[in-house]
């Protein structure tokens, strides 16, 4: 198994506003998992999560650069 990692900024700037990193979790028959999103407030993060649930699509596996 690869020891690669994905690093996320704890905050970023979007249109001049600071967005912080928020975590979310979900359960499947295979276990409990989690993910992250950036949002401007906890309330905004909850709205973003609702949008994700309604519109998210799978883009594919994330692989290390140069590991084809």
C-alpha positions in Angstrom: 0.0 0.0 0.0 1.2 3.5 -0.8 2.2 5.8 1.9 1.1 8.9 0.0 -1.0 11.6 1.7 -3.3 14.4 0.8 -2.7 17.7 2.7 -5.4 20.2 3.2 -5.1 23.9 4.2 -6.9 24.6 7.5 -8.3 27.7 5.9 -8.3 29.4 2.5 -9.6 32.7 1.0 -12.6 32.7 -1.3 -13.7 36.0 -2.9 -11.9 37.9 -0.1 -13.4 35.9 2.8 -11.8 33.3 5.0 -13.2 29.8 4.7 -12.2 27.2 7.4 -11.9 23.4 7.1 -14.8 21.4 8.4 -15.0 17.6 8.7 -18.0 15.4 8.1 -18.6 11.7 8.6 -20.9 9.0 7.1 -21.6 5.4 7.7 -21.9 2.5 5.1 -22.2 -1.2 5.6 -18.3 -1.2 5.2 -17.8 1.1 8.2 -17.6 4.7 9.2 -15.7 7.2 7.0 -15.2 10.9 6.7 -14.3 13.8 4.5 -13.6 17.5 4.6 -14.9 20.7 3.1 -14.1 24.4 3.3 -16.9 26.8 4.4 -17.2 30.3 5.8 -19.0 29.3 9.0 -20.5 26.2 10.7 -23.9 27.1 9.2 -22.4 27.5 5.7 -20.7 24.1 6.2 -24.1 22.5 6.9 -25.6 24.1 3.7 -22.5 22.9 1.7 -23.0 19.3 3.1 -26.7 19.4 2.0 -25.6 20.5 -1.5 -23.0 17.7 -1.6 -25.7 15.1 -0.7 -27.9 16.4 -3.5 -25.4 17.0 -6.3 -22.1 15.1 -5.6 -20.8 12.7 -8.3 -17.7 10.5 -8.2 -14.8 11.9 -10.2 -12.5 8.9 -9.8 -9.6 7.6 -7.7 -7.0 10.1 -6.5 -3.5 8.8 -7.3 0.0 10.0 -6.6 1.6 12.1 -9.3 3.9 9.9 -11.5 2.5 6.6 -10.2 0.7 5.5 -13.4 
